[in-house]
Amino acid sequence: MTDDPLTTALLTARVPRYTSYPPADRFGPEVGSAAKTRWLGEIRPGARIALYLHVPFCRRLCWFCACRSQGTQAQAPLERYLDTLADEIALTRAALPCNVEVASLHLGGGTPTILSADQLDRLGALLGEGFCFASGAEVSVEIDPCDFGPARRDALLRLGLSRASIGVQDFDPLVQRAIGRLQSAEETARAVDLIRAGGIGSLNVDLLYGLPHQTPARLLATLDTTLGFMPDRIALYGYAHVPWAAKRQKLIDATALPGPRERLLLADTARSRLMAAGYVPIGIDHFARPGDSMAVAAAQGALRRNFQGYTVDADLPLVGLGPSAISQLPQGFVQNAPATALWAQMVEQGQLPGARGIVVGPAARAMGRVIAALMCDGRADLPALTGDLAPDMIARAHAALDALPGAGRLDKDGVLELEDIRFARLVAHRIDSAAETGPRRYSQAC
């Protein structure tokens, strides 16, 4: 790429990741427990929902991570967490209408596999008692190979595990030391073997580019090791250095981070290697084998995006459990109290622990559909997605393309198509009406 305005914007812009619209930094305390209780009750009886359960504990706190988590080496906090979770499940089930079915469950964190096999069995029992799971419900779990063995694997199978996600980030020892995460390829291979031996149908591996001391050669070595595991999906995220939001990132030497141009080279290098290995690019940062359900969904225009990234779930109400978990409901978003102590206090007082959120009205809902289409498909039919709001959206699209020449084109029918889906965040930010409310601190666009 040459240094045209589009490339300059890609190298320098800081924009939302748009895993939701509006982004979570626009949530406020006006929406909380009462709204969550009311919105859950307004879900249609017999509807299918998705569950996200946040386990906020880790044995080690990796410096790169911006997720809400806390370190512990003891079992007592985990037992207290499960006690409180049992009460939150009961409150949630009481708020939901009759005959609601869970179509998918995702366990994230933190480190869900910090829970012992017995604790995972208890978690499965709590969920099974509290909710009715649909036949064939997908259960996905984020797995740390350093907290994983046959007993935990078998407990996850009893819970219904069908999709495993392993965090790798990078295998180079220098890079691992710089981000506070030591995890050998051998440990990871043992976890992969356990997953495959358990008959788990799908494996995802998370990688990062833009880490300290990363070079194209080091990243290619990590990719080659990862490809040896034959994962069904690979998520390749750009590292977001946001020490103002994630204090532990201050432990990372910012002078060792690749600059914007180097980040772009790393992203391009990884993309080329994965595509050469037969993976299909999905959205802005995922890759999948051609037969994987995510690749099929992308080809059919059925890809979706939420707080866990890209998903093949239909547009189901998403109900969050645990500290900081976000619920995505037709009326808007509501996030549980991020601090574990406040989350527990609210539950103990008999309240659903919603602490902040936002109502999504018709205009924001239309904007969200446009941004989701750009992020998932690199294409948005503005009249079809926005109806009566199309004239304003088309004007915004024209302005965005004028500011980002070469990013895409807008045809006479109002269909906006990007030249490269990696420009999606840039274009979305230009179109986003709420972005005009003032400067915010976001991660790099590339």
C-alpha positions as CSV (number, residue, x, y, z in Angstrom):
1,M,0.0,0.0,0.0
2,T,1.1,3.6,-0.7
3,D,0.6,6.5,1.7
4,D,-2.7,7.6,0.3
5,P,-5.4,9.0,2.7
6,L,-7.0,5.6,3.1
7,T,-3.7,4.0,4.1
8,T,-2.9,6.9,6.4
9,A,-6.3,6.5,8.1
10,L,-5.8,2.8,8.5
11,L,-2.4,3.4,10.1
12,T,-3.4,6.2,12.4
13,A,-7.1,6.0,13.2
14,R,-8.5,4.8,16.6
15,V,-12.0,3.6,16.3
16,P,-14.5,1.2,18.1
17,R,-14.3,-2.5,17.5
18,Y,-18.1,-2.4,16.9
19,T,-18.9,-5.8,18.6
20,S,-22.1,-4.0,19.4
21,Y,-24.0,-0.9,18.5
22,P,-23.9,1.4,20.3
23,P,-20.5,0.4,21.7
24,A,-20.2,-0.5,25.4
25,D,-18.4,2.8,26.2
26,R,-21.7,4.6,25.6
27,F,-23.6,2.6,28.2
28,G,-24.8,4.6,31.2
29,P,-26.3,4.0,34.7
30,E,-29.8,5.0,33.5
31,V,-30.3,1.4,32.4
32,G,-29.7,-1.3,35.1
33,S,-31.4,-3.9,37.1
34,A,-35.0,-2.8,36.7
35,A,-34.6,-2.5,32.9
36,K,-33.0,-6.0,32.7
37,T,-35.8,-7.5,34.7
38,R,-38.5,-5.9,32.5
39,W,-36.7,-6.7,29.2
40,L,-36.2,-10.4,30.1
41,G,-39.9,-10.6,30.9
42,E,-40.8,-9.2,27.5
43,I,-39.0,-12.0,25.6
44,R,-41.6,-14.0,23.7
45,P,-42.7,-17.2,25.5
46,G,-41.2,-20.3,23.9
47,A,-38.4,-18.2,22.3
48,R,-34.9,-19.4,21.9
49,I,-32.1,-17.5,23.6
50,A,-28.3,-17.5,23.9
51,L,-26.5,-17.5,27.2
52,Y,-23.1,-16.0,28.0
53,L,-21.5,-16.9,31.3
54,H,-18.5,-14.9,32.6
55,V,-16.0,-16.6,34.9
56,P,-13.9,-13.7,36.2
57,F,-11.0,-15.6,37.7
58,C,-7.5,-16.5,36.4
59,R,-4.5,-18.3,38.0
60,R,-2.3,-15.8,36.3
61,L,-3.1,-12.3,35.0
62,C,-1.7,-11.9,31.5
63,W,-0.6,-8.4,30.9
64,F,-2.0,-8.0,27.4
65,C,-5.6,-8.9,28.5
66,A,-8.2,-6.2,28.7
67,C,-11.0,-8.5,29.9
68,R,-12.6,-8.2,33.4
69,S,-10.8,-10.7,35.5
70,Q,-9.0,-11.2,38.8
71,G,-6.3,-13.5,40.0
72,T,-6.7,-16.2,42.6
73,Q,-4.9,-19.3,43.7
74,A,-7.5,-20.3,46.2
75,Q,-10.7,-22.4,45.8
76,A,-12.8,-20.3,48.3
77,P,-13.5,-17.4,45.8
78,L,-14.6,-19.9,43.2
79,E,-17.0,-21.6,45.6
80,R,-18.5,-18.2,46.6
81,Y,-18.8,-17.3,42.9
82,L,-20.8,-20.5,42.2
83,D,-23.0,-19.9,45.2
84,T,-23.8,-16.4,43.9
85,L,-24.2,-17.6,40.4
86,A,-26.8,-20.1,41.6
87,D,-28.9,-17.2,43.0
88,E,-28.4,-15.2,39.8
89,I,-29.6,-18.1,37.7
90,A,-32.7,-18.4,39.8
91,L,-33.4,-14.6,39.5
92,T,-32.9,-14.7,35.8
93,R,-35.1,-17.7,35.3
94,A,-37.8,-16.1,37.4
95,A,-37.7,-13.0,35.1
96,L,-37.9,-15.0,31.9
97,P,-41.3,-16.1,30.5
98,C,-42.3,-19.8,30.2
99,N,-40.8,-22.3,27.9
100,V,-37.7,-20.3,26.8
101,E,-35.1,-22.6,25.3
102,V,-31.3,-22.1,25.4
103,A,-29.9,-22.6,21.9
104,S,-26.3,-21.8,22.7
105,L,-24.1,-21.3,25.8
106,H,-20.7,-19.7,25.8
107,L,-18.4,-19.8,28.9
108,G,-15.8,-17.0,28.8
109,G,-13.6,-15.1,31.2
110,G,-11.3,-14.9,32.8
111,T,-10.5,-18.6,32.7
112,P,-13.5,-20.9,32.8
113,T,-11.2,-23.9,33.2
114,I,-9.9,-22.5,36.4
115,L,-13.0,-24.3,37.8
116,S,-12.2,-27.9,38.9
117,A,-13.9,-30.9,37.4
118,D,-16.3,-31.0,40.4
119,Q,-17.0,-27.3,40.1
120,L,-17.7,-27.6,36.4
121,D,-20.1,-30.5,37.2
122,R,-21.8,-28.2,39.8
123,L,-22.0,-25.4,37.2
124,G,-23.6,-27.8,34.7
125,A,-26.1,-28.9,37.3
126,L,-27.0,-25.2,38.1
127,L,-27.5,-24.4,34.4
128,G,-29.5,-27.6,33.8
129,E,-31.8,-26.9,36.7
130,G,-32.3,-23.2,35.8
131,F,-32.8,-23.4,32.0
132,C,-34.2,-25.7,29.4
133,F,-31.6,-26.4,26.7
134,A,-32.7,-27.1,23.2
135,S,-31.8,-30.3,21.5
136,G,-28.4,-29.9,19.9
137,A,-27.6,-26.6,21.8
138,E,-24.1,-25.5,21.0
139,V,-21.8,-25.2,24.1
140,S,-18.5,-23.4,23.6
141,V,-15.8,-22.8,26.2
142,E,-12.6,-20.8,26.4
143,I,-9.9,-23.2,27.5
144,D,-6.5,-22.4,29.0
145,P,-4.1,-25.3,28.2
146,C,-2.3,-24.7,31.5
147,D,-5.6,-25.3,33.4
148,F,-6.8,-28.3,31.4
149,G,-6.6,-32.1,31.7
150,P,-8.7,-35.3,31.3
151,A,-10.9,-34.6,34.4
152,R,-11.8,-31.1,33.3
153,R,-12.2,-32.2,29.7
154,D,-14.7,-35.0,30.8
155,A,-16.6,-32.5,33.0
156,L,-16.9,-30.1,30.0
157,L,-18.2,-33.0,27.9
158,R,-20.8,-33.7,30.5
159,L,-21.8,-30.1,30.3
160,G,-22.3,-30.5,26.6
161,L,-19.1,-29.0,25.2
162,S,-19.3,-28.9,21.4
163,R,-16.8,-26.1,20.5
164,A,-13.5,-25.4,22.2
165,S,-11.6,-22.2,22.0
166,I,-7.9,-22.1,23.0
167,G,-6.0,-18.9,23.7
168,V,-2.5,-18.9,22.2
169,Q,-1.7,-15.3,21.2
170,D,1.9,-16.2,20.2
171,F,4.3,-19.0,20.8
172,D,7.6,-17.1,20.6
173,P,9.2,-17.1,24.1
174,L,10.4,-13.5,23.8
175,V,6.9,-12.3,22.9
176,Q,5.4,-14.5,25.7
177,R,7.7,-13.0,28.3
178,A,6.9,-9.5,27.2
179,I,3.1,-10.1,27.7
180,G,3.3,-12.2,30.9
181,R,1.9,-15.3,29.4
182,L,4.1,-18.4,29.3
183,Q,2.5,-21.3,27.4
184,S,4.5,-23.8,25.4
185,A,3.5,-25.4,22.1
186,E,3.8,-28.8,23.8
187,E,1.2,-27.8,26.5
188,T,-1.1,-26.5,23.8
189,A,-0.6,-29.7,21.7
190,R,-1.6,-31.8,24.8
191,A,-4.8,-29.8,25.2
192,V,-5.6,-30.1,21.5
193,D,-5.1,-33.9,21.7
194,L,-7.4,-34.1,24.7
195,I,-10.1,-32.1,22.8
196,R,-9.8,-34.2,19.7
197,A,-9.8,-37.4,21.7
198,G,-13.0,-36.3,23.4
199,G,-14.8,-36.1,20.1
200,I,-15.4,-32.3,20.4
201,G,-16.5,-31.2,17.0
202,S,-14.9,-27.9,16.6
203,L,-11.7,-26.2,17.7
204,N,-10.9,-22.5,17.5
205,V,-7.5,-20.9,18.3
206,D,-7.1,-17.2,19.3
207,L,-4.0,-15.4,18.0
208,L,-2.8,-11.8,18.3
209,Y,-0.7,-9.6,16.1
210,G,0.8,-6.3,17.1
211,L,2.4,-7.7,20.3
212,P,5.8,-6.5,21.6
213,H,8.8,-7.9,19.8
214,Q,6.6,-9.5,17.1
215,T,8.1,-9.7,13.7
216,P,6.7,-11.3,10.5
217,A,9.2,-14.2,10.9
218,R,8.1,-14.8,14.5
219,L,4.4,-14.5,13.7
220,L,4.8,-17.0,10.7
221,A,6.5,-19.5,13.1
222,T,3.5,-19.2,15.5
223,L,1.1,-19.6,12.5
224,D,2.9,-22.7,11.3
225,T,2.7,-24.3,14.7
226,T,-0.9,-23.4,15.0
227,L,-1.8,-24.8,11.6
228,G,-0.2,-28.1,12.7
229,F,-3.2,-28.4,15.2
230,M,-5.6,-28.2,12.2
231,P,-8.0,-25.8,14.0
232,D,-11.4,-25.3,12.4
233,R,-11.3,-21.6,13.1
234,I,-8.6,-19.1,13.8
235,A,-9.3,-15.7,15.3
236,L,-6.5,-13.2,14.5
237,Y,-7.1,-10.1,16.6
238,G,-5.1,-6.9,16.5
239,Y,-3.7,-6.4,20.0
240,A,-5.4,-3.4,21.6
241,H,-3.0,-1.4,23.7
242,V,-5.3,0.5,26.0
243,P,-3.5,0.9,29.4
244,W,-5.9,3.7,30.4
245,A,-8.6,1.0,30.4
246,A,-6.6,-2.1,31.3
247,K,-4.1,-1.1,34.0
248,R,-2.1,-4.3,33.8
249,Q,-1.1,-3.4,30.3
250,K,1.2,-0.8,31.9
251,L,3.5,-3.8,32.5
252,I,4.1,-4.0,28.8
253,D,7.0,-2.1,27.4
254,A,5.3,0.2,24.9
255,T,8.5,0.9,23.1
256,A,8.7,-2.8,22.1
257,L,5.3,-2.6,20.3
258,P,5.4,-2.6,16.5
259,G,4.4,0.7,15.0
260,P,1.3,1.2,12.8
261,R,3.1,0.3,9.6
262,E,4.6,-2.8,11.2
263,R,1.2,-3.8,12.5
264,L,-0.3,-3.6,9.1
265,L,2.6,-5.7,7.7
266,L,2.0,-8.3,10.4
267,A,-1.7,-8.4,9.6
268,D,-1.1,-8.8,5.9
269,T,1.6,-11.5,6.5
270,A,-0.8,-13.6,8.6
271,R,-3.7,-13.1,6.3
272,S,-1.7,-14.3,3.3
273,R,-0.3,-17.3,5.2
274,L,-3.7,-18.5,6.4
275,M,-5.4,-18.1,3.1
276,A,-2.5,-20.0,1.5
277,A,-3.3,-22.8,4.0
278,G,-6.9,-22.9,2.7
279,Y,-8.7,-20.9,5.3
280,V,-11.5,-18.6,4.3
281,P,-11.3,-15.0,5.6
282,I,-14.4,-14.2,7.8
283,G,-15.2,-10.6,8.5
284,I,-12.3,-8.5,9.7
285,D,-10.3,-10.9,11.9
286,H,-11.5,-14.5,11.6
287,F,-10.6,-17.4,9.4
288,A,-12.3,-20.8,8.9
289,R,-12.0,-24.0,7.0
290,P,-14.3,-23.9,4.0
291,G,-16.7,-26.5,5.5
292,D,-17.0,-24.9,8.9
293,S,-20.3,-23.5,9.8
294,M,-18.9,-20.0,10.1
295,A,-17.5,-20.1,6.6
296,V,-20.9,-21.4,5.4
297,A,-22.8,-18.7,7.2
298,A,-20.5,-16.0,5.8
299,A,-21.0,-17.3,2.2
300,Q,-24.8,-17.2,2.8
301,G,-24.9,-13.8,4.3
302,A,-25.9,-15.2,7.7
303,L,-22.9,-14.2,9.7
304,R,-23.6,-12.3,12.9
305,R,-21.5,-10.3,15.4
306,N,-21.8,-9.8,19.2
307,F,-19.6,-9.3,22.2
308,Q,-17.9,-12.6,21.7
309,G,-17.0,-11.6,18.1
310,Y,-18.4,-13.3,15.0
311,T,-21.0,-16.0,15.5
312,V,-23.4,-18.2,13.5
313,D,-26.2,-17.7,16.0
314,A,-29.4,-16.2,14.6
315,D,-30.4,-12.9,16.1
316,L,-31.3,-14.4,19.5
317,P,-31.7,-12.5,22.7
318,L,-28.3,-12.8,24.5
319,V,-28.5,-13.1,28.3
320,G,-25.4,-12.5,30.3
321,L,-24.6,-14.1,33.6
322,G,-21.7,-13.3,36.0
323,P,-19.8,-10.1,36.7
324,S,-19.5,-7.7,33.7
325,A,-21.5,-10.0,31.4
326,I,-23.5,-8.0,28.8
327,S,-27.1,-8.9,27.8
328,Q,-28.1,-8.0,24.2
329,L,-31.9,-7.8,24.1
330,P,-34.3,-6.3,21.6
331,Q,-34.9,-3.2,23.7
332,G,-31.1,-2.5,24.3
333,F,-28.1,-3.6,26.2
334,V,-27.5,-4.0,29.9
335,Q,-24.2,-5.0,31.5
336,N,-23.8,-6.7,34.9
337,A,-21.8,-5.0,37.6
338,P,-18.2,-5.4,36.5
339,A,-16.7,-5.8,40.0
340,T,-17.3,-9.3,41.5
341,A,-18.1,-7.9,45.0
342,L,-20.8,-5.5,43.7
343,W,-22.2,-8.2,41.4
344,A,-22.5,-10.5,44.4
345,Q,-24.0,-7.8,46.6
346,M,-26.7,-7.0,44.1
347,V,-27.6,-10.7,43.7
348,E,-27.7,-11.2,47.5
349,Q,-30.2,-8.3,47.7
350,G,-32.4,-10.2,45.3
351,Q,-31.7,-7.9,42.3
352,L,-30.6,-8.9,38.8
353,P,-27.1,-7.3,38.8
354,G,-27.5,-5.0,35.8
355,A,-25.4,-1.9,36.5
356,R,-25.3,0.1,33.2
357,G,-26.6,-0.1,29.7
358,I,-28.5,1.8,26.9
359,V,-31.9,1.8,25.3
360,V,-31.6,1.2,21.5
361,G,-34.2,3.2,19.6
362,P,-35.2,2.9,16.0
363,A,-32.4,5.2,14.7
364,A,-29.7,3.4,16.6
365,R,-31.1,0.0,15.6
366,A,-30.9,1.0,12.0
367,M,-27.4,2.3,12.4
368,G,-26.5,-1.0,14.1
369,R,-27.8,-3.0,11.2
370,V,-25.7,-1.0,8.8
371,I,-22.6,-1.3,10.9
372,A,-23.1,-5.0,11.5
373,A,-23.6,-5.6,7.7
374,L,-20.3,-3.8,7.0
375,M,-18.4,-5.7,9.7
376,C,-19.8,-9.1,8.6
377,D,-20.2,-8.8,4.9
378,G,-18.3,-5.7,3.8
379,R,-21.6,-4.6,2.1
380,A,-24.7,-2.8,3.3
381,D,-28.0,-2.3,1.4
382,L,-28.9,1.0,3.1
383,P,-32.5,1.3,2.0
384,A,-33.3,-2.3,2.9
385,L,-31.6,-1.9,6.3
386,T,-32.8,1.6,7.3
387,G,-36.2,2.2,5.6
388,D,-37.3,5.8,6.1
389,L,-33.9,6.7,7.5
390,A,-32.2,5.8,4.2
391,P,-31.7,9.3,2.9
392,D,-29.7,10.4,6.0
393,M,-27.7,7.1,5.9
394,I,-26.9,7.5,2.2
395,A,-25.7,11.0,2.9
396,R,-23.5,9.8,5.7
397,A,-22.1,7.0,3.4
398,H,-21.3,9.6,0.7
399,A,-19.5,11.7,3.3
400,A,-17.6,8.7,4.6
401,L,-16.4,7.7,1.1
402,D,-15.4,11.3,0.3
403,A,-13.2,11.3,3.5
404,L,-11.8,7.8,2.7
405,P,-11.3,7.7,-1.0
406,G,-10.9,4.2,-2.3
407,A,-12.6,2.6,0.7
408,G,-15.7,1.6,-1.2
409,R,-18.4,2.6,-3.5
410,L,-22.1,3.5,-3.2
411,D,-24.3,2.6,-6.2
412,K,-27.4,4.3,-7.4
413,D,-29.6,2.0,-5.4
414,G,-28.0,2.9,-2.1
415,V,-25.9,-0.3,-1.7
416,L,-22.6,0.5,0.0
417,E,-19.8,-2.0,-0.8
418,L,-16.3,-1.9,0.6
419,E,-13.2,-2.5,-1.5
420,D,-11.7,-4.5,1.4
421,I,-13.6,-5.5,4.6
422,R,-10.6,-4.4,6.6
423,F,-11.8,-0.8,6.0
424,A,-15.1,-1.6,7.8
425,R,-14.3,0.0,11.1
426,L,-13.0,3.1,9.4
427,V,-16.2,3.5,7.3
428,A,-18.5,2.6,10.1
429,H,-16.9,5.2,12.4
430,R,-17.4,7.9,9.7
431,I,-21.1,6.9,9.3
432,D,-21.7,6.5,13.0
433,S,-23.8,9.4,14.1
434,A,-23.1,8.9,17.8
435,A,-19.3,9.3,17.1
436,E,-20.0,13.0,16.8
437,T,-20.7,13.4,20.5
438,G,-17.0,13.8,21.4
439,P,-13.6,12.3,21.4
440,R,-13.2,8.8,22.9
441,R,-10.2,6.6,23.4
442,Y,-10.2,3.5,21.2
443,S,-7.8,0.9,19.8
444,Q,-6.0,1.2,16.5
445,A,-8.0,0.6,13.3
446,C,-5.5,-2.0,11.9
